[in-house]
Amino acid sequence: MSSPAPATVTLGRGSLGQRVQDSIKALILERGLGPGDPMPTEFELAGKLGVSRNSVREATKVLEAIGIVVIRRGAGMYVGDVTLDGFVEQLEFHGNLSKRTGYHHLKSLLEIRELLETGLVDHLLSMGSATAVDIATMELVIVKMEAEAAKGHYSSPLDSAFHRAHYAELGNPLVDKLLNAFWTIFNRLEATLPPTTESPEEVARKHRRILEAVKAGDRAQAGKAMVEHFAGIHQRLDIACAQEGPAGLS
């Protein structure tokens, strides 16, 4: 007795490429697949969806570009995880393509980062979530930062580690990815900004003030210290934006 033909999925409306993409996403959800789980093969998807392998191939390329799937040559296809790589690459490209729009984008990103970090610190302190382990980690980073500052050096990795230590207690991987995206974009474009007027010692002192406010559980002082910390970066971006002119104008 011959085996029954495999069931196909009815494609929705829209262009064929979009319909195949939507059907693959629906299949992932229907099967309860999670990040890192193996996907059906290209051949199996073509049979399941009732389309050509070329249509599946083109659809999965698009889904790979936006992080829905991961294609590992010779190993198969897997469900992707949340990533902001495309976001970072796009903003860096446009920042380099046009310093005018790039600086304004970077300023907008800084404002988002400041709102996010200030709000998160206030939330953590209001919930009493700044644990001894978090404070110990931040203290260790600050001591290293102060030692580097005494030598006249500023360390971006230490700066980043200090801020990320605040939010370890949240256990929210998306927060970490968002903050890391901001750091990556800023570090890639930072060399094109006007030079900082802050010494490494002043940068370290600003971070120390944030830590002392967190230690004291002082929400108001922590928020004030965070705003003061961002003031120097805002100044550099304000100068850059003023020199380049309004975004969108030639």
Summary of the structure (lengths in Angstrom):
residues: 250
radius of gyration: 23.9
end to end distance: 72.7
largest distance: 82.0
contacts: 708
relative contact order: 0.10
helix: 69%
strand: 4%
